Amino acid sequence: MLASGVYSMFASLAIVWYSGYPVDAILLTMPSLVYVATTSGAIHLANYYRDQLAETGVLKGAAGASVRHALLPLSLATGTTAVGLATLAVSVLVPIKMFGIFSAIGVVVSFVILITLMPACLELFPPKLRLGAASSEEDDDSWRPIEESPWWGVGQWITEHNIAIATICLLVMAGIGYGMTRVESSVQLMRLFSPQARIRQDYRWLEKKLGPLVPMEILIRCDQEKCDLNFLERMELVDEIQRAIGELGEVGSSLSTVTFGRSLDVGGGGIGGAAGRVFGLNARTRRSVLNRRLVAHRDEFLDGDYLREAKVVSDEGTRDQELWRISARVSATKEVDYADFKRDLQSKIDPILASYQSDGTQGISVDYTGLVPLVYKAQHSLLDGLIAGFISDFAIIVLVMVLLCRAASAGLVLLLPAAFPAVVVFGGMGWGNELLKSIGTGNLLIDIGTVMAPCVALGVTVDDVVHFMLWFRRGISDGMDRKQATMLAYKGCARAMYQSWGVIGIGLSVFSLSPFGPTQRFGHMMLSMLTVALVGNLVLLPALLAGPLGDIFGWSVLRLNKKKADKNSQRKVKAEAGTDALPQPHVLPEPATKQVVHA
């Protein structure tokens, strides 16, 4: 099992290397997804192998027989997961798109490795197992049937009280899931690092001593042909906007051409006002003089970082523009939503531009940019893309399951247990966030590391649910009632389910020890989601199948089997005597005693 998982993980990375695409932060989770999916399937295949040995006691051919039994559920789980991941390729964000493509390819490759490498290893190097009569009562390593484990009693109790248990699980799911409406997301860069990281300590010290450090750029475009403002009036426009954004609480300071130019006060205590009083100039003349002096230093302003000339190509042709830059500084350590901050900036700047337009001034526009805000916007888009991708992935898997089983009830049975871990965990985070806010101790926010976990855990959940449903369908096809079919599925899958949780959940929880924030939260979320998924698969799913929903699904299975039987009976060609029937062969009876002829 370990060899198959590790081999698949490195094979998926090799595909990325051969493609020439660079590995980014999102694609780094793809090997974990492939490893999880392969290990989950390998655990199921190993249990099929041991069940085969327990039934027959023959090592030769047991691996091939286990593959034949596991081929349908493994191929269904792989196909649905791959199709769901492939839907991420429609994303406009390249990291999400490539994550979906390479993950889908990796899952398919892992399936091929699983059904070839693992059976070959089991056939060449069979494990030493004590099975059936060969096992002694004192041997702790012998393979015990699940009927002797505590899980069997739990399964029987669940099937007997299926309606009550299903109702309780669905009410808990709805109650906790309502907390998803209170979930808040975060794309703050500092959350990428642990609170004790050196970079966060340095930022806190610098902002305490110097002020906010994150740049937010406001770019004022003045069309040279349409805008009739002179140089002084344009600087006054920049000054007015700079003063307006300085009133926002998020802005610590700002810089522009006005910051490094001479005073624009032509009527009061500035240099222009003093010169006007000395020479007895009126306001209009003083403004004209100040404008000429500013124009004389225009080249010096252009040599700086806050004024540029540019040629812009548009539908109207090439146009000359002046670009006036205002660089505002906001905090890196505080939780600032840059979408809200941009709206606050627009609420201050738009009225100023509207007043100029009402006076007949045209050709002025404003852009909001900056390197760090672009990074935040990219992270926000990644977060939204992962959420949308998970939802579309889930919807595609349910749809494919409905089409394959040809029953809407199959989609509903798959939907509830597969959605159970995501709804409960994210709903719990929403309620936890509300609780922390109410007592004033902080927030419980979701970020990229948090949202990546459901995409990975979904593969394990779907794999377990598909195996359980196919075992249930097999029992219904063999004439069992829904409770007997549920216990048959319990016998075939329960051991593999909790083994998957132990191997994958606890194994991937080591990511929680990472100093990198998203990786740390990914480890916490994987353990949480797989634990809740185990409850959904071993409690909610059997309760649903043993209840009225199982009757509907079982009726769909029997109806489909009847259609197949009718179709097969119609294909049979009945031979009629005298037409297509072959004559009886004319063979003479052999003599009772053989004659021996001597030469």
C-alpha positions in Angstrom: 0.0 0.0 0.0 2.7 2.4 1.0 4.7 1.6 -2.2 1.6 2.3 -4.4 0.9 5.6 -2.7 4.5 6.9 -2.8 5.0 5.7 -6.4 1.8 7.4 -7.5 2.8 10.6 -5.7 6.2 10.7 -7.4 4.7 9.7 -10.8 2.3 12.7 -10.6 5.2 15.0 -9.8 7.1 13.5 -12.7 4.2 14.4 -15.1 4.5 18.0 -13.9 8.2 18.0 -14.5 7.9 16.5 -18.0 5.3 19.1 -18.9 7.7 21.9 -18.0 5.1 23.8 -15.8 6.7 25.3 -12.7 5.3 24.1 -9.3 3.5 26.8 -7.4 2.0 26.9 -3.9 -1.4 25.5 -5.1 0.1 22.7 -7.1 2.2 21.6 -4.1 -0.9 20.0 -2.6 -1.5 17.9 -5.7 0.9 15.1 -4.7 -0.9 14.9 -1.3 -4.2 14.5 -3.1 -2.9 11.7 -5.3 -1.3 10.0 -2.3 -4.5 10.2 -0.3 -6.6 8.8 -3.2 -4.2 6.0 -3.9 -3.8 5.0 -0.3 -7.5 4.9 0.2 -8.0 2.7 -2.8 -5.0 0.5 -1.7 -6.6 -0.1 1.7 -9.8 -1.2 0.1 -7.9 -3.5 -2.3 -5.9 -5.0 0.6 -9.1 -5.8 2.5 -10.5 -7.4 -0.6 -7.3 -9.5 -0.8 -7.5 -10.6 2.8 -11.2 -11.4 2.5 -10.4 -13.5 -0.6 -7.7 -15.4 1.4 -10.0 -15.9 4.3 -12.7 -17.4 2.1 -10.4 -19.7 -0.1 -7.2 -20.0 1.8 -5.4 -20.1 -1.6 -2.6 -17.6 -2.2 -2.2 -18.2 -5.9 -4.6 -16.0 -7.8 -5.9 -14.2 -4.8 -4.5 -10.8 -5.9 -6.2 -11.1 -9.3 -9.5 -12.1 -7.7 -9.3 -9.1 -5.4 -8.7 -6.8 -8.3 -11.7 -8.2 -10.1 -13.9 -7.5 -7.1 -12.5 -4.0 -6.5 -12.3 -2.9 -10.2 -15.8 -1.5 -10.4 -15.8 0.6 -7.2 -12.2 1.7 -7.7 -12.9 2.8 -11.3 -16.1 4.6 -10.3 -14.4 6.4 -7.5 -11.4 7.3 -9.7 -13.6 8.4 -12.6 -15.9 10.6 -10.5 -13.0 12.2 -8.7 -11.0 12.8 -11.9 -14.0 14.3 -13.7 -14.7 16.6 -10.8 -11.1 17.8 -10.6 -11.0 18.3 -14.4 -13.8 20.8 -14.1 -11.4 23.1 -12.4 -9.7 23.5 -15.8 -12.4 26.1 -16.8 -11.1 28.5 -14.1 -9.6 31.7 -15.4 -6.9 31.5 -12.7 -3.9 29.6 -14.0 -2.9 28.0 -10.6 -6.4 26.6 -10.1 -6.6 25.5 -13.7 -3.3 23.6 -13.7 -4.1 22.1 -10.3 -7.3 20.6 -11.7 -5.6 19.3 -14.9 -2.6 17.7 -13.1 -4.7 16.4 -10.3 -7.1 14.7 -12.7 -4.2 13.2 -14.6 -2.5 12.1 -11.4 -5.6 10.4 -10.1 -6.0 8.4 -13.3 -2.3 7.4 -13.3 -2.6 6.4 -9.6 -5.5 4.1 -10.5 -3.4 2.4 -13.2 -0.5 2.0 -10.7 -2.9 0.7 -8.1 -4.4 -2.1 -10.2 -1.1 -3.2 -11.6 1.7 -2.6 -9.1 0.0 -3.6 -5.9 -1.5 -6.9 -7.3 1.9 -7.8 -8.8 3.6 -7.2 -5.5 1.0 -9.2 -3.6 1.5 -12.1 -6.0 5.3 -12.0 -6.0 5.7 -11.2 -2.3 2.6 -12.5 -0.5 2.2 -11.4 3.1 2.5 -14.0 5.8 -1.1 -14.2 7.1 -2.7 -16.7 9.5 -6.1 -17.2 8.2 -9.0 -19.5 8.9 -8.2 -22.8 10.6 -4.5 -22.1 10.3 -4.8 -19.3 12.9 -4.6 -20.1 16.6 -6.6 -18.4 19.2 -3.5 -17.2 21.0 -2.1 -15.5 17.9 -2.7 -11.8 18.0 -1.7 -11.3 14.4 -4.3 -13.5 12.9 -6.9 -12.1 10.6 -10.2 -11.8 12.5 -13.5 -11.4 10.6 -15.3 -8.1 11.2 -18.2 -9.9 12.8 -15.9 -10.4 15.9 -15.0 -6.7 16.1 -17.0 -4.0 18.0 -17.8 -2.3 14.7 -20.2 -5.1 13.8 -22.3 -4.5 16.9 -22.3 -0.7 16.2 -23.4 -1.4 12.6 -26.3 -3.6 13.8 -27.4 -1.0 16.3 -27.4 1.7 13.6 -29.4 -0.4 11.2 -32.0 -1.2 13.9 -32.4 2.5 14.9 -31.8 3.9 11.4 -34.6 6.5 11.3 -33.6 8.1 14.7 -29.9 8.1 13.9 -30.4 9.5 10.4 -32.7 12.2 11.8 -30.2 13.2 14.5 -27.3 13.3 12.0 -29.2 15.4 9.6 -30.4 17.8 12.3 -26.8 18.2 13.6 -25.7 18.7 10.0 -28.3 21.4 9.5 -27.7 23.1 12.8 -23.9 23.2 12.6 -24.0 23.9 8.9 -26.0 27.1 9.5 -22.7 28.4 10.9 -21.4 28.5 7.3 -23.3 31.8 6.9 -21.0 33.2 9.6 -17.8 32.1 8.0 -15.3 34.9 7.3 -12.4 34.6 4.9 -8.9 36.1 5.1 -6.2 36.8 2.5 -3.9 38.7 4.8 -0.3 38.0 3.8 0.9 37.8 7.4 -1.4 34.8 8.0 1.0 32.8 5.8 3.4 32.8 8.7 3.0 31.7 12.3 2.5 34.4 15.0 6.0 33.8 16.3 7.7 34.1 12.9 10.5 36.6 12.6 8.9 38.4 9.7 5.7 39.2 11.7 7.7 40.4 14.6 9.8 42.7 12.3 6.6 44.1 10.7 5.0 44.8 14.1 8.2 46.6 15.3 8.6 48.7 12.1 4.9 49.7 12.0 5.0 50.6 15.6 8.1 52.8 15.2 7.6 54.1 11.6 4.0 53.6 10.6 2.1 51.5 8.1 4.2 49.9 5.3 1.9 48.3 2.7 1.7 50.5 -0.4 -1.6 51.3 -2.1 -1.3 53.3 -5.3 -3.8 55.8 -6.7 -3.0 56.7 -10.3 -4.7 59.9 -11.6 -4.7 60.1 -15.4 -5.0 63.5 -17.1 -5.6 63.4 -20.9 -3.4 66.1 -22.5 -6.0 66.9 -25.2 -9.2 66.7 -23.2 -8.1 68.0 -19.8 -7.8 71.8 -19.8 -6.3 72.1 -16.3 -2.9 73.8 -16.1 0.0 72.3 -14.1 -0.9 74.2 -10.9 -4.6 73.1 -11.1 -3.5 69.5 -11.6 -1.3 69.6 -8.6 -4.2 71.1 -6.6 -6.4 68.2 -7.8 -3.8 65.7 -6.5 -3.5 67.6 -3.3 -7.3 67.6 -2.7 -7.4 63.8 -3.4 -4.4 63.2 -1.1 -6.0 65.1 1.8 -9.3 63.3 1.3 -7.8 59.8 1.5 -5.7 60.9 4.5 -9.0 61.1 6.4 -9.5 57.3 6.1 -8.6 55.4 9.3 -6.7 52.7 7.3 -4.3 55.2 5.7 -1.3 56.1 7.8 0.5 58.4 5.4 0.7 59.2 1.7 3.2 60.6 -0.8 2.8 62.4 -4.1 4.3 65.1 -6.3 2.7 67.7 -4.0 4.7 66.3 -1.0 8.0 67.2 -2.7 6.9 70.5 -4.5 6.6 74.0 -3.3 3.6 75.2 -1.3 0.4 75.7 -3.3 -1.0 78.3 -0.9 -1.1 81.5 -3.0 -3.2 83.5 -0.6 -2.0 82.8 2.9 1.1 81.8 4.8 2.9 79.9 2.0 5.8 81.1 -0.2 3.4 82.1 -2.9 1.3 84.2 -0.4 4.4 85.9 1.0 5.7 86.8 -2.5 2.2 88.2 -3.4 2.1 90.5 -0.4 5.7 91.8 -1.0 5.1 92.7 -4.7 1.4 93.6 -4.3 0.1 91.0 -6.8 -3.5 89.9 -7.0 -4.6 86.3 -6.6 -4.9 85.6 -10.4 -1.4 87.0 -11.0 0.1 85.1 -8.1 -1.4 81.8 -9.4 0.0 82.5 -12.9 3.4 83.1 -11.4 3.3 80.0 -9.3 2.2 77.9 -12.3 5.1 79.1 -14.4 7.5 78.3 -11.6 6.1 74.8 -11.2 6.2 74.3 -15.0 9.9 75.3 -14.9 10.6 72.5 -12.5 8.4 70.0 -14.4 11.4 68.0 -15.6 12.6 67.5 -12.1 9.1 66.2 -11.1 9.3 63.8 -14.1 12.7 62.5 -12.8 11.0 61.6 -9.6 8.7 58.7 -8.9 5.3 60.5 -8.8 4.8 62.0 -12.2 5.1 60.4 -15.6 4.2 61.0 -19.2 2.6 58.1 -21.1 1.2 57.3 -24.5 -2.0 55.2 -24.3 -3.3 53.3 -27.4 -7.1 53.1 -27.5 -9.9 52.9 -30.1 -9.5 56.6 -30.6 -5.8 56.3 -31.5 -2.7 57.1 -29.5 -3.2 59.7 -26.8 -0.8 61.5 -24.5 -1.4 61.3 -20.8 0.1 62.6 -17.6 0.1 60.1 -14.8 0.0 61.5 -11.2 0.8 59.0 -8.5 -0.4 59.0 -4.9 1.2 56.3 -2.8 -0.8 55.6 0.4 0.5 53.4 3.2 -1.8 50.9 5.1 -1.0 48.4 7.9 0.4 45.0 7.1 -0.4 43.5 10.5 -4.1 44.5 10.7 -6.8 42.7 8.9 -7.6 45.0 5.9 -10.0 43.8 3.3 -8.7 45.6 0.2 -12.0 45.3 -1.6 -13.6 47.3 1.2 -10.7 49.7 1.3 -10.9 50.3 -2.4 -14.6 51.2 -2.0 -13.7 53.6 0.8 -11.2 55.2 -1.5 -13.8 55.6 -4.2 -16.3 57.1 -1.8 -13.7 59.9 -1.1 -12.4 60.4 -4.7 -15.5 60.0 -6.8 -17.2 63.2 -5.4 -14.1 65.2 -6.1 -14.0 64.0 -9.8 -17.7 64.6 -10.1 -17.2 68.2 -9.0 -14.6 68.8 -11.6 -16.8 67.2 -14.3 -19.7 69.5 -13.3 -17.4 72.5 -13.9 -16.7 71.2 -17.4 -13.3 69.5 -16.9 -12.9 66.3 -18.9 -10.2 63.7 -19.4 -9.6 62.8 -15.8 -9.7 59.2 -14.5 -8.4 57.2 -11.6 -6.9 53.8 -11.3 -6.2 51.8 -8.1 -3.2 49.6 -8.2 0.0 48.6 -6.4 2.0 45.4 -6.1 0.8 44.2 -2.7 -2.9 44.9 -3.4 -2.5 42.9 -6.6 -1.1 40.0 -4.5 -4.1 40.2 -2.2 -6.5 40.3 -5.1 -4.8 37.2 -6.6 -5.2 35.4 -3.2 -8.8 36.5 -3.0 -9.4 35.1 -6.5 -7.6 31.9 -5.6 -9.8 31.5 -2.5 -13.0 32.1 -4.4 -11.7 29.8 -7.2 -11.0 26.9 -4.7 -14.5 27.3 -3.1 -16.2 27.4 -6.5 -14.0 24.5 -7.7 -15.0 22.4 -4.7 -18.7 23.0 -5.2 -18.5 22.2 -8.9 -16.3 19.2 -8.2 -18.9 17.9 -5.8 -21.8 18.6 -8.1 -20.1 16.8 -11.0 -19.4 13.7 -8.8 -23.0 13.5 -7.7 -24.2 13.9 -11.3 -21.9 11.2 -12.6 -23.0 8.8 -9.9 -26.7 9.4 -10.8 -25.9 8.7 -14.5 -23.9 5.6 -13.7 -26.4 4.1 -11.3 -29.4 5.5 -13.4 -31.1 6.5 -10.2 -31.6 9.9 -8.6 -31.7 8.3 -5.2 -28.0 7.2 -5.7 -27.1 10.9 -6.1 -28.9 11.8 -2.9 -27.3 8.9 -1.0 -23.9 10.0 -2.2 -24.7 13.7 -1.6 -25.5 13.7 2.1 -22.5 11.7 3.5 -20.0 13.3 1.1 -21.2 16.8 2.0 -21.4 15.9 5.7 -17.7 16.6 6.6 -17.4 19.9 4.7 -20.7 21.2 6.1 -20.0 20.2 9.7 -16.4 21.5 9.8 -17.0 24.8 8.0 -20.2 25.3 9.9 -18.3 24.7 13.2 -15.7 27.2 12.1 -18.4 29.8 11.5 -19.9 29.2 15.0 -16.4 29.2 16.5 -15.7 32.5 14.7 -18.9 34.0 16.2 -17.9 32.8 19.7 -14.4 34.2 19.6 -15.7 37.5 18.3 -18.3 37.7 21.1 -15.7 37.1 23.8 -13.2 39.4 22.1 -10.4 36.9 21.7 -9.9 37.0 17.9 -11.3 35.4 14.8 -11.5 31.9 13.3 -11.0 32.7 9.6 -10.7 30.5 6.5 -7.9 31.0 4.0 -6.2 29.2 1.2 -4.8 26.4 3.4 -8.2 25.8 4.9 -10.1 25.6 1.6 -7.5 23.2 0.0 -8.3 20.5 2.5 -11.9 19.7 1.3 -10.7 19.3 -2.2 -8.2 16.6 -1.0 -10.5 15.0 1.5 -13.3 14.7 -1.0 -11.4 12.0 -2.8 -11.3 9.8 0.3 -14.9 10.4 1.2 -16.2 9.6 -2.3 -14.1 6.5 -2.5 -15.5 5.2 0.7 -19.1 6.1 -0.1 -18.9 4.5 -3.6 -17.5 1.2 -2.2 -20.3 1.1 0.5 -23.0 1.8 -2.0 -21.8 -0.8 -4.5 -21.7 -3.4 -1.7 -25.2 -2.4 -0.7 -26.3 -2.8 -4.4 -24.7 -6.2 -4.5 -26.7 -7.3 -1.5 -30.0 -6.0 -2.9 -29.2 -7.8 -6.2 -28.7 -11.1 -4.3 -32.1 -10.8 -2.8 -31.3 -9.3 0.6 -33.5 -6.7 2.3 -32.1 -3.2 3.0 -30.8 -4.0 6.5 -29.1 -7.2 5.4 -27.6 -5.4 2.4 -26.4 -2.6 4.7 -24.7 -5.1 7.0 -23.1 -6.8 4.0 -21.7 -3.4 3.0 -20.5 -2.9 6.6 -18.7 -6.2 6.4 -17.0 -5.3 3.1 -16.1 -1.6 3.9 -16.1 -0.7 7.5 -12.6 -2.0 8.3 -11.1 -0.3 5.3 -12.9 3.0 6.2 -11.4 3.3 9.7 -8.1 2.1 8.5 -8.1 4.8 5.8 -8.8 7.4 8.6 -5.9 6.0 10.7 -3.4 6.0 7.8 -4.4 9.1 5.9 -5.9 11.3 8.6 -3.2 10.9 11.2 -0.5 10.6 8.6 -1.4 14.0 6.9 -1.8 15.6 10.3 2.0 16.0 10.5 1.5 19.0 8.2 0.1 20.8 11.3 3.6 21.0 12.6 4.8 23.2 9.7 5.8 26.8 10.4 4.1 27.9 7.2 0.5 29.0 8.0 -1.5 27.5 5.1 0.3 24.1 5.4 -0.3 24.1 9.1 -4.0 24.8 8.7 -4.2 22.2 5.9 -3.0 19.5 8.4 -5.5 20.6 11.0 -8.3 20.6 8.5 -7.4 17.2 7.0 -7.5 15.5 10.4 -10.8 17.2 11.2 -12.5 16.5 7.9 -11.5 12.9 7.7 -12.6 12.3 11.3 -16.0 13.8 10.6 -16.1 11.9 7.3 -15.6 8.7 9.2 -18.6 9.4 11.3 -20.6 10.2 8.2 -19.6 7.1 6.4 -20.0 4.7 9.3 -23.0 6.2 11.0 -25.0 8.5 8.6 -24.6 6.4 5.4 -25.7 3.1 6.9 -28.6 4.8 8.6 -29.7 6.3 5.3 -29.4 3.0 3.4 -31.1 1.0 6.1 -34.1 3.4 6.1 -36.7 4.5 3.5 -34.0 6.0 1.3 -32.4 2.6 1.0 -35.7 1.2 -0.1 -35.9 3.7 -2.9 -32.3 3.0 -4.0 -32.9 -0.7 -3.7 -36.0 -0.4 -5.9 -33.9 1.4 -8.5 -31.4 -1.4 -8.4 -34.0 -4.1 -8.8 -35.7 -2.2 -11.6 -32.3 -1.8 -13.4 -31.5 -5.5 -13.0 -35.0 -6.4 -14.4 -34.4 -4.2 -17.5 -31.0 -5.9 -18.0 -32.5 -9.3 -17.7 -35.3 -8.5 -20.1 -32.8 -7.1 -22.6 -30.6 -10.2 -22.3 -33.6 -12.5 -22.8 -34.6 -10.7 -26.0 -31.1 -11.1 -27.4 -31.3 -14.9 -27.1 -32.1 -16.6 -30.4 -34.2 -19.7 -30.1 -33.4 -22.4 -32.6 -36.4 -24.1 -34.3 -36.2 -27.8 -35.4 -35.9 -28.3 -39.1 -34.5 -24.8 -39.8 -31.4 -23.7 -37.9 -31.0 -26.8 -35.7 -28.0 -28.9 -36.6 -28.7 -32.7 -37.3 -27.6 -35.2 -34.7 -24.1 -36.5 -35.5 -24.0 -40.1 -36.9 -21.5 -41.9 -34.8 -21.2 -45.6 -34.7 -21.0 -47.1 -31.3 -17.7 -48.5 -30.3 -17.4 -52.2 -29.8 -17.5 -53.5 -26.3 -14.1 -55.1 -26.6 -11.2 -53.8 -28.4 -9.5 -56.1 -30.9 -5.8 -56.3 -30.6 -4.1 -56.7 -33.9 -0.5 -58.1 -33.9 1.6 -57.3 -36.8 
